[in-house]
Amino acid sequence: PKDGGKSAGIRRYLEEHGLDRSEIMAFGDGENDIDMLKFAGIGVAMGNSSDLVKAAADYVTDTIDNDGIEKALRHFGLID
């Protein structure tokens, strides 16, 4: 739908759970993820993303095959 998309879904979830977008981190690797990466408090592009996606993110991590999500979570101190 015209008013749908990943950020719209996240926004609804946040409203229902009383959370702020500054409290979330989103991961993406495709151009369809750009809106979500910009919306999230921290937008993380995977290492295999295009330059356009990487430019939209707050942080660029490694590829999924090289533990990119784990590396980003460690970088931001969310896991040890």
N, CA, C and O atoms as a GROMACS GRO file, in nm:
protein
  320
    1PRO      N    1   0.082  -0.121   0.000
    1PRO     CA    2   0.000   0.000   0.000
    1PRO      C    3   0.086   0.127   0.000
    1PRO      O    4   0.201   0.126   0.046
    2LYS      N    5   0.030   0.232  -0.052
    2LYS     CA    6   0.102   0.358  -0.062
    2LYS      C    7   0.152   0.407   0.075
    2LYS      O    8   0.261   0.464   0.084
    3ASP      N    9   0.075   0.385   0.179
    3ASP     CA   10   0.114   0.430   0.313
    3ASP      C   11   0.181   0.318   0.393
    3ASP      O   12   0.198   0.331   0.514
    4GLY      N   13   0.218   0.210   0.328
    4GLY     CA   14   0.280   0.096   0.395
    4GLY      C   15   0.431   0.102   0.386
    4GLY      O   16   0.489   0.206   0.356
    5GLY      N   17   0.493  -0.010   0.411
    5GLY     CA   18   0.638  -0.019   0.403
    5GLY      C   19   0.696  -0.061   0.537
    5GLY      O   20   0.626  -0.070   0.638
    6LYS      N   21   0.823  -0.087   0.534
    6LYS     CA   22   0.890  -0.136   0.654
    6LYS      C   23   0.887  -0.035   0.768
    6LYS      O   24   0.861  -0.071   0.883
    7SER      N   25   0.913   0.092   0.738
    7SER     CA   26   0.912   0.192   0.845
    7SER      C   27   0.772   0.210   0.902
    7SER      O   28   0.757   0.236   1.022
    8ALA      N   29   0.670   0.196   0.819
    8ALA     CA   30   0.532   0.207   0.869
    8ALA      C   31   0.501   0.092   0.965
    8ALA      O   32   0.438   0.113   1.069
    9GLY      N   33   0.544  -0.026   0.931
    9GLY     CA   34   0.524  -0.141   1.020
    9GLY      C   35   0.598  -0.124   1.151
    9GLY      O   36   0.545  -0.155   1.258
   10ILE      N   37   0.721  -0.075   1.143
   10ILE     CA   38   0.799  -0.052   1.265
   10ILE      C   39   0.733   0.056   1.349
   10ILE      O   40   0.723   0.043   1.471
   11ARG      N   41   0.689   0.163   1.284
   11ARG     CA   42   0.624   0.274   1.356
   11ARG      C   43   0.502   0.222   1.434
   11ARG      O   44   0.482   0.259   1.550
   12ARG      N   45   0.424   0.138   1.371
   12ARG     CA   46   0.305   0.082   1.438
   12ARG      C   47   0.344  -0.004   1.557
   12ARG      O   48   0.283   0.005   1.663
   13TYR      N   49   0.444  -0.085   1.540
   13TYR     CA   50   0.493  -0.169   1.650
   13TYR      C   51   0.539  -0.082   1.767
   13TYR      O   52   0.507  -0.109   1.882
   14LEU      N   53   0.615   0.022   1.736
   14LEU     CA   54   0.664   0.112   1.841
   14LEU      C   55   0.549   0.177   1.916
   14LEU      O   56   0.552   0.186   2.039
   15GLU      N   57   0.448   0.224   1.843
   15GLU     CA   58   0.332   0.286   1.907
   15GLU      C   59   0.262   0.188   2.000
   15GLU      O   60   0.224   0.224   2.112
   16GLU      N   61   0.244   0.066   1.953
   16GLU     CA   62   0.173  -0.034   2.032
   16GLU      C   63   0.249  -0.076   2.158
   16GLU      O   64   0.189  -0.121   2.255
   17HIS      N   65   0.381  -0.059   2.155
   17HIS     CA   66   0.463  -0.102   2.269
   17HIS      C   67   0.524   0.015   2.346
   17HIS      O   68   0.608  -0.005   2.435
   18GLY      N   69   0.482   0.135   2.313
   18GLY     CA   70   0.529   0.253   2.387
   18GLY      C   71   0.678   0.278   2.375
   18GLY      O   72   0.741   0.324   2.470
   19LEU      N   73   0.733   0.250   2.260
   19LEU     CA   74   0.876   0.269   2.236
   19LEU      C   75   0.900   0.385   2.142
   19LEU      O   76   0.810   0.426   2.067
   20ASP      N   77   1.020   0.439   2.146
   20ASP     CA   78   1.060   0.548   2.058
   20ASP      C   79   1.156   0.493   1.952
   20ASP      O   80   1.228   0.397   1.978
   21ARG      N   81   1.156   0.553   1.837
   21ARG     CA   82   1.243   0.504   1.730
   21ARG      C   83   1.390   0.514   1.766
   21ARG      O   84   1.472   0.442   1.708
   22SER      N   85   1.425   0.600   1.859
   22SER     CA   86   1.564   0.608   1.904
   22SER      C   87   1.608   0.483   1.978
   22SER      O   88   1.727   0.463   2.001
   23GLU      N   89   1.513   0.397   2.014
   23GLU     CA   90   1.542   0.276   2.090
   23GLU      C   91   1.560   0.152   2.001
   23GLU      O   92   1.577   0.041   2.052
   24ILE      N   93   1.557   0.171   1.870
   24ILE     CA   94   1.565   0.053   1.784
   24ILE      C   95   1.682   0.061   1.687
   24ILE      O   96   1.733   0.168   1.654
   25MET      N   97   1.723  -0.056   1.643
   25MET     CA   98   1.827  -0.072   1.542
   25MET      C   99   1.767  -0.156   1.430
   25MET      O  100   1.702  -0.257   1.456
   26ALA      N  101   1.790  -0.114   1.307
   26ALA     CA  102   1.741  -0.190   1.192
   26ALA      C  103   1.859  -0.229   1.104
   26ALA      O  104   1.955  -0.154   1.090
   27PHE      N  105   1.850  -0.348   1.046
   27PHE     CA  106   1.952  -0.399   0.957
   27PHE      C  107   1.893  -0.416   0.818
   27PHE      O  108   1.779  -0.460   0.804
   28GLY      N  109   1.969  -0.380   0.716
   28GLY     CA  110   1.921  -0.398   0.580
   28GLY      C  111   2.034  -0.406   0.480
   28GLY      O  112   2.148  -0.369   0.508
   29ASP      N  113   1.999  -0.457   0.361
   29ASP     CA  114   2.100  -0.469   0.256
   29ASP      C  115   2.049  -0.431   0.118
   29ASP      O  116   2.125  -0.430   0.021
   30GLY      N  117   1.922  -0.401   0.108
   30GLY     CA  118   1.864  -0.368  -0.022
   30GLY      C  119   1.810  -0.226  -0.025
   30GLY      O  120   1.786  -0.164   0.079
   31GLU      N  121   1.790  -0.176  -0.146
   31GLU     CA  122   1.738  -0.040  -0.160
   31GLU      C  123   1.598  -0.027  -0.100
   31GLU      O  124   1.557   0.084  -0.065
   32ASN      N  125   1.524  -0.137  -0.089
   32ASN     CA  126   1.392  -0.132  -0.026
   32ASN      C  127   1.404  -0.116   0.126
   32ASN      O  128   1.303  -0.102   0.194
   33ASP      N  129   1.524  -0.120   0.179
   33ASP     CA  130   1.548  -0.103   0.323
   33ASP      C  131   1.588   0.039   0.360
   33ASP      O  132   1.596   0.071   0.479
   34ILE      N  133   1.614   0.124   0.264
   34ILE     CA  134   1.665   0.259   0.291
   34ILE      C  135   1.573   0.338   0.383
   34ILE      O  136   1.620   0.399   0.479
   35ASP      N  137   1.445   0.337   0.358
   35ASP     CA  138   1.350   0.411   0.442
   35ASP      C  139   1.357   0.361   0.586
   35ASP      O  140   1.357   0.440   0.680
   36MET      N  141   1.364   0.231   0.603
   36MET     CA  142   1.371   0.171   0.736
   36MET      C  143   1.502   0.209   0.805
   36MET      O  144   1.502   0.241   0.924
   37LEU      N  145   1.613   0.206   0.733
   37LEU     CA  146   1.742   0.240   0.792
   37LEU      C  147   1.745   0.386   0.837
   37LEU      O  148   1.802   0.418   0.941
   38LYS      N  149   1.684   0.473   0.760
   38LYS     CA  150   1.677   0.615   0.797
   38LYS      C  151   1.582   0.638   0.914
   38LYS      O  152   1.603   0.729   0.994
   39PHE      N  153   1.477   0.558   0.923
   39PHE     CA  154   1.377   0.574   1.029
   39PHE      C  155   1.429   0.528   1.165
   39PHE      O  156   1.402   0.592   1.267
   40ALA      N  157   1.502   0.419   1.167
   40ALA     CA  158   1.549   0.361   1.293
   40ALA      C  159   1.647   0.452   1.365
   40ALA      O  160   1.716   0.532   1.302
   41GLY      N  161   1.652   0.438   1.496
   41GLY     CA  162   1.749   0.514   1.574
   41GLY      C  163   1.890   0.487   1.525
   41GLY      O  164   1.973   0.578   1.517
   42ILE      N  165   1.918   0.362   1.493
   42ILE     CA  166   2.045   0.323   1.432
   42ILE      C  167   2.014   0.234   1.312
   42ILE      O  168   1.956   0.127   1.327
   43GLY      N  169   2.052   0.279   1.196
   43GLY     CA  170   2.036   0.202   1.074
   43GLY      C  171   2.168   0.139   1.036
   43GLY      O  172   2.268   0.209   1.020
   44VAL      N  173   2.169   0.008   1.021
   44VAL     CA  174   2.291  -0.066   0.991
   44VAL      C  175   2.280  -0.130   0.853
   44VAL      O  176   2.189  -0.210   0.828
   45ALA      N  177   2.372  -0.096   0.766
   45ALA     CA  178   2.378  -0.160   0.634
   45ALA      C  179   2.474  -0.277   0.640
   45ALA      O  180   2.581  -0.270   0.701
   46MET      N  181   2.434  -0.385   0.576
   46MET     CA  182   2.521  -0.502   0.569
   46MET      C  183   2.632  -0.475   0.468
   46MET      O  184   2.616  -0.393   0.377
   47GLY      N  185   2.743  -0.543   0.485
   47GLY     CA  186   2.861  -0.520   0.402
   47GLY      C  187   2.840  -0.545   0.254
   47GLY      O  188   2.912  -0.489   0.172
   48ASN      N  189   2.744  -0.627   0.218
   48ASN     CA  190   2.717  -0.657   0.078
   48ASN      C  191   2.619  -0.558   0.015
   48ASN      O  192   2.579  -0.576  -0.100
   49SER      N  193   2.580  -0.454   0.089
   49SER     CA  194   2.485  -0.354   0.038
   49SER      C  195   2.547  -0.268  -0.071
   49SER      O  196   2.670  -0.258  -0.082
   50SER      N  197   2.461  -0.207  -0.150
   50SER     CA  198   2.509  -0.112  -0.250
   50SER      C  199   2.556   0.015  -0.180
   50SER      O  200   2.524   0.038  -0.063
   51ASP      N  201   2.629   0.097  -0.252
   51ASP     CA  202   2.676   0.223  -0.196
   51ASP      C  203   2.560   0.313  -0.155
   51ASP      O  204   2.572   0.388  -0.058
   52LEU      N  205   2.450   0.306  -0.227
   52LEU     CA  206   2.333   0.386  -0.194
   52LEU      C  207   2.276   0.348  -0.058
   52LEU      O  208   2.240   0.434   0.022
   53VAL      N  209   2.268   0.219  -0.030
   53VAL     CA  210   2.218   0.170   0.098
   53VAL      C  211   2.317   0.207   0.209
   53VAL      O  212   2.277   0.253   0.316
   54LYS      N  213   2.444   0.187   0.183
   54LYS     CA  214   2.546   0.220   0.283
   54LYS      C  215   2.542   0.369   0.319
   54LYS      O  216   2.560   0.404   0.436
   55ALA      N  217   2.519   0.454   0.220
   55ALA     CA  218   2.513   0.599   0.245
   55ALA      C  219   2.394   0.637   0.333
   55ALA      O  220   2.400   0.737   0.404
   56ALA      N  221   2.288   0.558   0.329
   56ALA     CA  222   2.167   0.586   0.407
   56ALA      C  223   2.179   0.539   0.551
   56ALA      O  224   2.100   0.580   0.637
   57ALA      N  225   2.276   0.454   0.578
   57ALA     CA  226   2.290   0.393   0.711
   57ALA      C  227   2.377   0.478   0.804
   57ALA      O  228   2.456   0.561   0.760
   58ASP      N  229   2.359   0.453   0.933
   58ASP     CA  230   2.444   0.516   1.034
   58ASP      C  231   2.574   0.440   1.051
   58ASP      O  232   2.676   0.495   1.094
   59TYR      N  233   2.569   0.311   1.017
   59TYR     CA  234   2.685   0.224   1.038
   59TYR      C  235   2.682   0.115   0.932
   59TYR      O  236   2.575   0.067   0.894
   60VAL      N  237   2.798   0.077   0.884
   60VAL     CA  238   2.810  -0.033   0.788
   60VAL      C  239   2.888  -0.144   0.856
   60VAL      O  240   2.997  -0.123   0.908
   61THR      N  241   2.830  -0.263   0.854
   61THR     CA  242   2.893  -0.379   0.916
   61THR      C  243   2.942  -0.475   0.808
   61THR      O  244   2.938  -0.443   0.689
   62ASP      N  245   2.986  -0.589   0.849
   62ASP     CA  246   3.034  -0.693   0.758
   62ASP      C  247   2.915  -0.761   0.690
   62ASP      O  248   2.800  -0.726   0.717
   63THR      N  249   2.941  -0.855   0.605
   63THR     CA  250   2.834  -0.930   0.539
   63THR      C  251   2.769  -1.026   0.637
   63THR      O  252   2.826  -1.056   0.743
   64ILE      N  253   2.652  -1.075   0.603
   64ILE     CA  254   2.583  -1.171   0.687
   64ILE      C  255   2.666  -1.298   0.702
   64ILE      O  256   2.669  -1.358   0.810
   65ASP      N  257   2.734  -1.339   0.596
   65ASP     CA  258   2.816  -1.460   0.601
   65ASP      C  259   2.939  -1.445   0.688
   65ASP      O  260   2.998  -1.544   0.731
   66ASN      N  261   2.978  -1.321   0.716
   66ASN     CA  262   3.092  -1.294   0.803
   66ASN      C  263   3.048  -1.235   0.936
   66ASN      O  264   3.117  -1.152   0.995
   67ASP      N  265   2.931  -1.279   0.984
   67ASP     CA  266   2.880  -1.240   1.116
   67ASP      C  267   2.856  -1.090   1.131
   67ASP      O  268   2.881  -1.032   1.236
   68GLY      N  269   2.806  -1.029   1.025
   68GLY     CA  270   2.783  -0.885   1.027
   68GLY      C  271   2.689  -0.838   1.136
   68GLY      O  272   2.714  -0.734   1.198
   69ILE      N  273   2.581  -0.910   1.161
   69ILE     CA  274   2.488  -0.868   1.266
   69ILE      C  275   2.556  -0.875   1.402
   69ILE      O  276   2.547  -0.782   1.481
   70GLU      N  277   2.623  -0.984   1.428
   70GLU     CA  278   2.694  -0.998   1.556
   70GLU      C  279   2.798  -0.887   1.571
   70GLU      O  280   2.809  -0.828   1.679
   71LYS      N  281   2.872  -0.857   1.468
   71LYS     CA  282   2.975  -0.753   1.475
   71LYS      C  283   2.914  -0.616   1.505
   71LYS      O  284   2.969  -0.538   1.582
   72ALA      N  285   2.799  -0.587   1.444
   72ALA     CA  286   2.733  -0.458   1.470
   72ALA      C  287   2.682  -0.452   1.614
   72ALA      O  288   2.696  -0.350   1.680
   73LEU      N  289   2.623  -0.560   1.661
   73LEU     CA  290   2.573  -0.563   1.799
   73LEU      C  291   2.687  -0.545   1.898
   73LEU      O  292   2.672  -0.478   2.000
   74ARG      N  293   2.801  -0.605   1.869
   74ARG     CA  294   2.920  -0.586   1.954
   74ARG      C  295   2.970  -0.442   1.946
   74ARG      O  296   3.005  -0.382   2.048
   75HIS      N  297   2.973  -0.387   1.826
   75HIS     CA  298   3.020  -0.249   1.806
   75HIS      C  299   2.939  -0.151   1.892
   75HIS      O  300   2.995  -0.058   1.950
   76PHE      N  301   2.809  -0.173   1.899
   76PHE     CA  302   2.723  -0.082   1.976
   76PHE      C  303   2.707  -0.125   2.122
   76PHE      O  304   2.626  -0.067   2.195
   77GLY      N  305   2.783  -0.225   2.165
   77GLY     CA  306   2.782  -0.266   2.304
   77GLY      C  307   2.657  -0.337   2.349
   77GLY      O  308   2.626  -0.340   2.468
   78LEU      N  309   2.583  -0.395   2.256
   78LEU     CA  310   2.459  -0.463   2.292
   78LEU      C  311   2.483  -0.609   2.332
   78LEU      O  312   2.401  -0.669   2.400
   79ILE      N  313   2.594  -0.665   2.289
   79ILE     CA  314   2.636  -0.797   2.333
   79ILE      C  315   2.785  -0.794   2.359
   79ILE      O  316   2.857  -0.708   2.308
   80ASP      N  317   2.831  -0.887   2.440
   80ASP     CA  318   2.975  -0.897   2.469
   80ASP      C  319   3.040  -0.997   2.378
   80ASP      O  320   3.161  -1.019   2.387
   0.00000   0.00000   0.00000
